[in-house]
């Protein structure tokens, strides 16, 4: 069973997180800290105690934006320890996901925290620690994926974005950013997975960082040996290895 430390400077958020953690059968104990400095003192005590000691901590559920030392700062400090606890970020801001996963975070949970989403983060932490729950894990409804939509989370709310509305996709670490005419959304799916899933829907890889929908390409530009595409007002570079395939696909699409 996991021993957890929750860190948040907002007392109501901390109490809600502790309540949800203590309700999960995979959590053996959960305690709180009101800021990163207090958390660091508690983690130092845990490391001195050793992995099997009475003060040990397996996973830290960590807010990002806090006064003084913030969550990312604390996570960076933990990477310098020989046996640091796992880190799950719990935050109201989606903009720090790339930095979080660069720091080897187990998961990135957006506030307000939903019970089933936190349960998934606990499951990932338990899998990394090799922990086995004493009983069945909380049941999460499983639905067949909708091929025409993709689920995205924003502030604890799940929205369903139509695949046909997605103009292009940008790789951001373990995440992918979906771009539409109305904005962008971050999902924890590798770009290679989306490439395979949406190939039949007219998406094509043009760069190691970009996947584009052919139907949304407004222009194909050639300039001094470089190739780029225009999607709306945004110009994206096409790598040499993908340029010929892209031209062939566009030609076939326009000639029917």
Secondary structure, DSSP 8 states (H G I E B T S, - for coil): -EEEEEE-SSHHHHHHHHHHHHTSTTEEEEEEESSHHHHHHHHHHHHHH-TTSTT--SEEEE-S--SSS-HHHHHHHHTTSTT--EEEEEES-STTHHHHHHTT-SEEEESS--HHHHHHHHHHHHHHHT---SS-----------TTEEEEEETTEEEEEEGGGEEEEEEETTEEEEEETTEEEEES--HHHHHHHHGGGTEEEEETTEEEEGGG--EEEEETTEEEEEETTEEEEE-HHHHHHHHHHHHHHHH-
